[in-house]
Amino acid sequence: QAIQAINGCTNMTAEEFTNMIFQKIDVNNDGELTLEEFTNGVEKDEDLMELITKSFDLSNVLKVIQNG
């Protein structure tokens, strides 16, 4: 949530974000994501890759830390 807030990506709660990821890439619907499921799912979904990349971009966090 903190990284999303710093990056200005607050259009989705952390819970909504997590649920969306599970809906898209939990291929066996067991409620758990293996590293393989996550990696394969993100690689196959360009929109999800972009969303995750933007949501977890730490460059703005580093700027805040550097500037005190």
N, C-alpha and C positions, 0 to 999 in steps of 0.2 A: 504494500500500500504506500509506503513512504517513497519508494522509487517512482511509482506511478504518479504520486502527487508532485514530486519535484519535476518530473518530466511533463506535467500537465496532461497526463492520460488518466483522467478520473471519470471517464464516461462509463466505467464498469467497476463494480465492487470486486474485491479480491475473490469473494465466493462465486460471483458470476463468471469471472475470468477462469477460475478453476473448473467450474461446471462445464463451461464451453469447451475447454481443452479436453476434458474427459469424454464429452459427447462426440467430439470429432475423432479422437485417436485411441480410445480404450476399445480396441478391436474385439476383444473377447468378453467385454462387458462384465468384468469381474470387480470393477470398482477400484482397481489398482493399475498403475502404469509401470511397466518395466522400462528400463532404459532403452531397450530395443523398440518397444511400442512408441515411446515418446520420440525417439530419434527418427524412426521411419515415418511416423505421423506428421511431424513438423516438416520433414524433407519433402513430403508429397503435397503439402498444402501451402501454397505461396502466401495466401492471406494470413494464415496462422503464423508462418515464419516472420512476416513483416510485423504483425502485432506483437509477437514475443520479442523481436529485436527492439522495437520501440519501447515496449514496456520495461525492459530490463537494461536499457541503455544507461550506463553509469557515468557518462561524460558530464552530465549536469551535476551529479552528486560530487564528482571530483572537483568541479569548479566551486561549489559551495564550500567544500572542505578547504580548498586552497585559499579562498577569500575570507575564511574565518566566519 
